[in-house]
Amino acid sequence: MSTPDITLYTAQTPNGIKVSILLEELGLPYKTVAIDMSANTQKEPWFLAINPNGRIPAITDGARNVFESGAILQYLVDTYDTERRISYPHGTDEYWEVVQWLFFQNAGVGPMQGQANHFFRYAPEKIPYGIARYQAETRRLYSVLETRLAASKSGFLVGDRLTIADITTYGWVRSAGWAGVEIEDFPSLKRWEETLEKREAFRKGGDVPVPSKIKELIKDKARAEEEEKKARGWIVPEQK
């Protein structure tokens, strides 16, 4: 096994915490660099040399750069989970199931819920069609997860153990209310979320690089509106 020399470039987002949670689950040492997206740090030349797409998360491991959250998760388990504590041997049915659910989140849940977040929270004008469209698609994708987890004997998305399929999805489900999606409508998914939150690695990794405040914000309308306004101040100009 390679000797890890990992630096994580991240922020407190559903995508950002995926990597820190996995690093905690694997017990790997890592350094953290907090990226201030409100200051467009992710667009600075030094960071673009690590991730040319100018997004978080990204890692360096020695001389190697890895960007895109799904690719980072795959890289870390393929490189460091040699005992297969949270992964399956390459080529097995379970391995390919993990890959499918990883892509399901990265290509489905994340983009759709991200758009629901934008139109529901950040857009400079409320567009009812956009809000309804992306909230509905997020709920549809959640229903797929609900069906899967309702039939799971282990309580995890794949097989008999936690995998990156669970880790990649968790941060988005934790933030369901921020997109205006009611998690209570999905009891198996809610139970899965609550089970994962009991794991030390999820508690510790979920507060990287700063403690999460998403649950408190969802419950506090005044604080949520203040956070929306602050974030809108950099999200909208960035798109120009």
C-alpha positions in Angstrom: 0.0 0.0 0.0 1.2 3.5 -0.8 2.1 5.9 2.0 -0.5 8.6 2.0 0.5 12.2 1.7 -3.0 13.6 1.3 -4.1 17.3 1.3 -7.8 17.9 0.9 -9.1 21.1 -0.6 -12.6 21.5 0.5 -15.6 23.5 1.8 -18.6 22.7 3.9 -20.8 21.4 1.1 -22.5 18.0 0.4 -19.7 17.3 -2.1 -16.9 18.5 0.1 -17.7 16.4 3.1 -17.8 13.2 1.1 -14.0 13.0 1.0 -13.4 14.0 4.6 -15.9 11.3 5.8 -14.2 8.7 3.7 -10.7 9.7 5.0 -12.0 9.4 8.5 -13.6 6.0 7.8 -10.3 4.7 6.4 -8.3 6.3 9.3 -6.0 8.0 6.8 -3.9 11.0 7.8 -4.7 14.2 5.9 -4.2 17.9 5.8 -7.1 20.3 5.1 -7.1 23.5 3.1 -10.4 25.4 3.4 -11.4 26.9 0.1 -13.4 30.2 0.4 -15.8 30.1 -2.5 -17.2 33.5 -1.6 -13.8 34.9 -2.4 -13.4 32.8 -5.6 -10.4 31.0 -4.2 -11.3 28.0 -6.3 -10.6 30.2 -9.4 -7.1 31.2 -8.5 -4.3 29.9 -10.7 -2.7 27.8 -7.9 -6.0 25.9 -7.4 -6.8 25.5 -11.1 -3.4 23.7 -11.4 -4.9 21.1 -9.1 -8.5 21.1 -10.5 -8.8 22.9 -13.8 -12.6 22.9 -13.4 -12.3 25.2 -10.4 -14.6 23.3 -8.0 -14.2 21.5 -4.7 -13.3 19.0 -3.5 -9.9 18.1 -4.8 -7.0 16.3 -3.3 -3.3 16.0 -3.8 -1.6 12.8 -2.7 2.1 13.3 -3.1 2.6 14.4 -6.7 -0.8 13.2 -7.8 -3.8 15.5 -8.2 -7.3 14.1 -8.2 -10.5 16.1 -8.7 -14.2 15.2 -9.1 -15.7 13.8 -5.9 -16.6 10.4 -7.3 -13.2 10.0 -8.8 -11.6 10.9 -5.4 -13.7 8.4 -3.6 -12.8 5.6 -6.0 -9.1 6.5 -5.9 -9.0 6.4 -2.2 -10.7 3.0 -1.7 -8.8 1.5 -4.6 -5.5 2.8 -3.2 -5.9 2.5 0.5 -8.8 0.1 1.4 -6.7 -3.0 0.8 -8.6 -4.9 3.4 -11.9 -4.1 1.7 -13.5 -2.8 4.9 -15.8 -0.4 3.0 -15.4 -1.7 -0.6 -15.5 -4.9 -2.7 -13.0 -6.6 -4.9 -12.8 -5.2 -8.4 -15.0 -7.1 -10.9 -17.4 -8.5 -8.3 -21.2 -7.9 -8.7 -21.0 -5.7 -5.5 -18.2 -3.6 -7.0 -20.2 -2.7 -10.0 -23.3 -2.0 -7.9 -21.3 0.5 -5.9 -20.1 2.1 -9.2 -23.7 2.4 -10.4 -24.9 4.1 -7.2 -21.9 6.3 -7.2 -22.8 7.5 -10.7 -26.5 7.7 -9.7 -25.6 10.3 -7.1 -23.0 12.2 -9.1 -25.1 12.4 -12.3 -28.5 12.5 -10.7 -29.1 13.4 -7.1 -26.3 16.0 -6.9 -27.1 18.0 -10.0 -30.9 17.9 -9.6 -30.8 18.7 -5.9 -28.2 21.4 -6.6 -30.6 23.0 -9.1 -33.4 22.7 -6.5 -31.2 24.5 -4.0 -30.4 27.3 -6.5 -33.9 28.0 -7.6 -35.5 27.6 -4.2 -32.8 29.5 -2.2 -30.4 31.6 -4.4 -32.0 32.7 -7.7 -32.4 36.4 -7.8 -36.0 35.9 -8.8 -38.4 33.2 -7.8 -39.3 31.1 -10.8 -42.0 28.6 -9.8 -41.5 26.3 -12.7 -37.8 25.9 -12.0 -38.4 25.3 -8.3 -41.1 22.7 -9.0 -39.2 21.0 -11.7 -36.0 20.4 -9.7 -37.7 19.6 -6.4 -39.9 17.1 -8.2 -36.9 15.4 -9.8 -35.1 15.3 -6.5 -38.0 13.6 -4.9 -38.2 11.1 -7.7 -34.5 10.3 -7.2 -35.1 10.0 -3.5 -37.9 7.5 -4.1 -35.4 5.3 -6.0 -33.1 5.4 -2.9 -36.1 4.8 -0.7 -37.1 1.7 -2.6 -33.5 0.4 -2.5 -33.0 0.9 1.2 -36.5 -0.5 2.1 -35.4 -3.8 0.5 -31.8 -3.7 2.0 -31.1 -6.3 4.7 -28.0 -4.5 5.9 -29.4 -1.0 5.9 -26.7 0.1 3.3 -27.1 0.7 -0.4 -24.9 -2.2 -1.5 -24.3 -5.5 0.1 -23.5 -6.0 3.7 -21.4 -3.0 4.5 -20.9 0.8 4.2 -19.4 1.8 0.9 -18.7 4.9 -1.1 -22.2 4.6 -2.5 -23.5 5.6 0.9 -20.8 8.2 1.6 -21.3 10.0 -1.7 -25.1 10.2 -1.1 -25.2 11.1 2.6 -24.4 14.8 2.4 -27.1 15.5 -0.1 -29.7 13.7 1.9 -28.6 15.5 5.1 -29.4 18.7 3.2 -32.8 17.7 1.8 -34.7 20.4 3.7 -32.4 23.1 2.2 -33.8 22.2 -1.2 -37.3 22.2 0.1 -37.6 18.4 0.1 -39.2 16.8 3.1 -37.2 13.8 4.3 -40.1 12.6 6.4 -41.7 11.4 3.1 -38.9 8.8 2.8 -38.8 6.8 6.0 -36.2 4.2 4.9 -33.9 7.0 3.6 -34.4 9.0 6.8 -33.5 5.9 8.9 -30.4 5.3 6.8 -29.3 8.9 7.3 -29.8 8.7 11.1 -27.8 5.4 11.2 -24.9 6.9 9.3 -24.9 10.0 11.6 -24.1 7.7 14.5 -20.8 6.7 13.0 -17.9 8.7 14.4 -16.3 9.2 11.0 -19.5 10.8 9.7 -19.7 13.1 12.7 -16.1 14.1 12.5 -15.8 14.2 8.7 -19.1 16.0 8.3 -17.7 18.9 10.2 -14.8 19.5 7.8 -13.4 22.1 7.3 -15.8 23.9 9.6 -18.8 22.6 11.7 -22.0 22.1 9.6 -24.9 24.3 10.4 -27.3 23.0 7.7 -29.7 21.3 10.1 -30.0 24.4 12.3 -30.5 26.7 9.2 -33.3 24.5 7.9 -35.2 24.9 11.1 -34.6 28.6 11.5 -36.3 30.7 8.8 -34.7 34.0 9.7 -31.2 32.6 9.8 -31.8 30.7 6.6 -32.9 33.9 4.8 -29.8 35.6 6.1 -27.6 32.8 4.8 -29.4 32.8 1.4 -28.8 36.6 1.0 -25.1 36.3 1.9 -24.6 33.4 -0.5 -26.6 35.0 -3.2 -24.1 37.9 -3.1 -21.3 35.6 -4.5 -23.3 32.8 -6.3 -25.1 35.1 -8.7 -22.1 37.2 -9.7 -19.9 34.1 -10.1 -22.3 32.8 -12.8 -21.5 35.9 -14.9 
